[in-house]
């Protein structure tokens, strides 16, 4: 699967005070695209400096070839998939971090992503070792 980047930047969950504003701003920007997006939207996490406490690259993307900047999601990566319940993305990430801190999730820190389905579903794909 090829994902074409619409917005991208680097951030940090714990030291970047503007992190939430950056992410919300990216969502606002892609909502204004003309013509509008027709398929699923992906939030991509990549280029990790270390673990979830370090800097990382964030991007919003689509499978529609709207730009030349692309990230391939190769089928040889193993993912653990988390269904987001009640649209609580932040709560699901906290659960993922708790699993990792407890030794119950061995993350690869390659490419993780959230898939926002046109059907309203949200799934988080965590690359595992």
N, C-alpha and C positions, 0 to 999 in steps of 0.2 A: 504494500500500500504506500502510495506517495502522498505526503501532506505538503500543501503549498502554504507558505507563511504569509499571513496578513499583517501581523504586528509582532514585534519581538524586542526583548530587552533583557538585561541581567538584573537580578534582585537577590534578596536574602530575606527569609521568613522572620528573622530575629533582629537584624541590625539595620535594615532599610526601612526607615520610618514612612517612606512613601510607597511601600510595596503594595498595600491594598489599593491606594489611589491609582497606581500604575496599572494594576490588573483591571480595575473597574473602568478606567479610561480606555484601555484597549478594547474591552467589550462594547463600550459606547461607540468607539470609532468604527468597529466592524458592523455595528447595527445600522450605520449610515451608508454602507456601501450600496452603490447602484450599478447594475441591478442587484437586488438582495440575494443573499446566500440561499441555496435551495437544499443543500444536504446537511449532514452532520457537521458539527463544529468541534474542533479538537483544541484543548489546551495542552501544550507540550512542555515538558520539563526535561532539560538536557544540560550537558556541559557542567556537570556538578563539580564544584571545587573539592568537596569532601563528601559529607553526608547531608542529611536534611537541614543541618544547622549552618551549612556553608552557602556560599554564593552559587547560583545556578542560572541557566538561561531559561526564559519563559517565552512562549510564543502562542499565538492563536492561529489556527490553520484550518484549511478545508481540503477536501479531495478535488475540488474544482481547480483547474490550473489557471488561477488568476494572476499569479506572479511567477517569476523565474526562480525564486528562492524556494527550495524544496528540501524536506527531510524524508528519507525513505524509512519506513518501518518494516524491517525485514522479518520474514516468517521464522527465522531461526532463533529468535529471542523468546525465552519463556516468560510468560506473564502470569501473575496472580491478579484476578479481576475482583474488584469490590463494587457491589451495587450501592449507589448512593440512595439512602432512604430519606424521604421528605425533603429532598433537595438540600440536605445538610452536607455540603461539600467539605467545609472546614471541619466539621465533626468527624467525617470519614477520614480525613487526613490525620487528625489527632489519634484516631484508632490505629491507623497504619503505623504512625510513629511509636505508639505504645507497644504494638506487636514487635516492631524492630528492636526497641529498647529492651524488651523482655526476651529477646533471642528467638522469637517465633516467626520472624520474617527476615530472610537473608537477601537483602536488596542488591541488585547488580549496579545501580547508579549509572545506567547507560541512557536510555530514553524511557521516560514514564509519560503517560498521557491520560487525560480525561476525555471521554467521548460524550458529547451532548447530542443525543439522538433527536431526529426530527419528530419522533414519537413522544418526546418529553423525558425519556430515560437518561440517566447519567451513570456512567461507569468509569471507575478509575483503574487503569492498567499499570501495575507495578512490575518492572523488570526484576526477575529474581535469578539468583545463581543456581 
